[in-house]
Amino acid sequence: MSDTTDIQRLASDKDVASTTKGIKHPYEDGMAEKWITSCQRRARLREIIHFAIILVRDEAFIGASTIHIDPDTPSAELSYWIGKPYWNEGYASEASKAIVKYGFSQLSLHRIYAAHFSRNPASGHVLKNAGMRYEGSQLGPTIKCGKMEKLELYGVSSEQFLKGNQAGA
């Protein structure tokens, strides 16, 4: 709960909200507390694992990343958001790669996948930097601001991720 002020400030930015499925605009007072409570409840149920993205130098909250665990298969969906003042600094790529590695090494997942809005190609770079591979696109089912969004789909298996990291070492 100590991050609610930063969450409120960063998530209130219309540009941040427009690039994510889960952040509504306007981001009203009390939504950060409600979101954190939901994160805690869903983590206890092992449905979702949320990670705060913070700066090492001062522990400032700059965004969040989530692994949505599929209860029927050893796979999960990765999602993230970063506050606009921290865009294009590599923080999303660094956090996403660490979380993909965590998913394979600590959660024994076999596959991690993600999607981004086609109109936000920077997220594609983040997912590639995290070791994911482009798998195609689809129209919907996500609707944002009353419009159906075209999505770009990415994924990586644990074997592909391990092989990619060995090649880059």
C-alpha positions in Angstrom: 0.0 0.0 0.0 3.0 2.3 0.3 3.1 2.6 -3.5 -0.5 3.8 -3.9 0.5 7.4 -4.5 3.0 6.5 -7.2 0.6 4.0 -8.8 -2.2 6.6 -8.9 0.1 9.2 -10.4 1.6 7.0 -13.1 -1.6 5.0 -14.0 -3.5 8.3 -14.3 -1.6 9.2 -17.4 -3.9 8.8 -20.4 -1.0 7.6 -22.6 -0.2 4.8 -20.1 -3.8 3.8 -19.9 -4.2 3.8 -23.7 -1.4 1.2 -24.1 -2.7 -1.4 -21.6 -5.7 -3.7 -21.4 -6.1 -3.4 -17.7 -5.8 0.3 -16.8 -8.9 2.4 -17.1 -8.9 6.2 -17.8 -9.6 8.2 -15.9 -7.8 6.4 -13.1 -9.9 7.6 -10.1 -9.0 8.0 -6.5 -9.1 4.6 -4.6 -8.4 2.5 -7.7 -4.8 1.9 -6.7 -5.8 0.6 -3.3 -8.5 -1.6 -4.9 -5.9 -2.9 -7.4 -3.4 -3.8 -4.7 -6.1 -5.6 -2.7 -7.1 -7.6 -5.8 -3.4 -8.4 -6.5 -3.0 -9.8 -3.0 -6.2 -11.8 -3.1 -5.4 -13.3 -6.5 -1.8 -14.1 -5.4 -3.1 -16.1 -2.5 -5.2 -18.1 -4.9 -2.1 -18.6 -7.1 -3.9 -17.2 -10.1 -1.6 -14.3 -10.7 1.8 -13.2 -9.5 2.3 -9.4 -9.5 5.7 -7.8 -9.4 6.4 -4.1 -8.6 9.0 -2.6 -10.9 11.2 -0.4 -8.9 14.4 1.6 -9.4 17.3 0.1 -7.6 18.9 3.5 -6.8 15.9 4.8 -4.7 13.3 2.0 -4.7 10.8 4.3 -6.5 7.8 2.4 -8.0 7.8 2.9 -11.8 5.4 0.2 -13.0 4.3 -3.4 -12.6 4.4 -6.8 -14.3 2.2 -9.8 -13.9 2.2 -13.5 -14.7 -1.3 -14.7 -15.2 -1.0 -18.5 -14.5 -3.1 -20.8 -16.7 -4.6 -23.3 -14.2 -4.9 -26.1 -16.8 -1.5 -26.0 -18.4 2.0 -25.2 -17.3 1.9 -21.8 -19.1 1.2 -18.2 -18.2 0.6 -14.8 -19.8 3.0 -11.9 -19.1 1.7 -8.4 -18.9 3.3 -5.1 -17.8 3.0 -1.4 -17.6 5.6 1.3 -17.0 4.9 4.9 -16.0 5.5 7.3 -18.9 8.5 9.2 -17.3 10.3 5.8 -17.5 9.5 4.9 -21.1 12.4 4.1 -23.5 14.9 3.5 -20.6 15.0 -0.3 -20.9 13.2 -0.9 -17.6 10.3 -2.8 -19.2 12.7 -5.1 -21.1 14.9 -5.7 -18.0 11.9 -6.5 -15.8 10.1 -8.7 -18.4 13.2 -10.8 -19.1 13.7 -11.3 -15.3 10.1 -12.4 -15.0 10.2 -14.8 -17.9 13.3 -16.3 -16.4 11.6 -16.6 -13.0 8.5 -18.2 -14.7 10.7 -21.0 -16.2 13.2 -21.4 -13.3 10.9 -21.0 -10.3 7.4 -21.8 -11.5 8.5 -24.6 -13.9 6.3 -23.1 -16.7 6.7 -24.7 -20.1 5.5 -21.6 -22.0 5.0 -17.9 -21.5 3.1 -15.7 -23.9 2.1 -12.1 -24.2 0.2 -9.7 -26.5 0.4 -6.0 -27.2 -1.7 -3.5 -29.2 -0.4 -3.2 -32.8 -0.4 0.5 -32.4 2.3 0.2 -29.7 5.3 -1.4 -31.4 7.6 -0.5 -28.5 6.0 -3.3 -26.6 7.0 -5.7 -29.3 10.6 -4.7 -28.7 10.2 -5.3 -25.0 8.8 -8.8 -25.6 11.6 -9.6 -28.1 14.2 -8.4 -25.6 12.6 -10.6 -23.0 13.3 -13.6 -25.3 9.9 -14.0 -26.8 9.2 -14.8 -30.5 6.6 -13.1 -32.7 3.7 -15.6 -33.4 1.2 -13.5 -35.4 -1.6 -11.1 -35.0 -5.3 -11.1 -34.4 -8.2 -8.6 -34.3 -9.7 -8.5 -30.8 -11.1 -9.7 -28.5 -9.7 -6.7 -26.5 -11.8 -3.5 -26.7 -10.1 -0.3 -25.5 -11.9 3.1 -25.5 -14.8 1.5 -27.5 -12.6 0.2 -30.3 -11.5 -3.4 -31.0 -7.8 -3.6 -30.9 -5.5 -5.5 -33.2 -3.1 -7.6 -31.1 0.4 -8.8 -31.8 1.1 -12.1 -30.2 4.4 -13.4 -28.8 5.5 -16.5 -26.9 8.4 -18.6 -25.8 8.9 -22.1 -24.5 11.3 -22.9 -21.7 13.5 -24.7 -24.3 13.5 -21.8 -26.6 14.3 -19.4 -23.8 17.2 -21.6 -22.5 18.6 -22.0 -26.0 18.4 -18.2 -26.6 20.2 -17.4 -23.4 22.9 -19.9 -24.1 23.4 -18.4 -27.6 23.7 -14.9 -26.1 26.1 -15.9 -23.4 
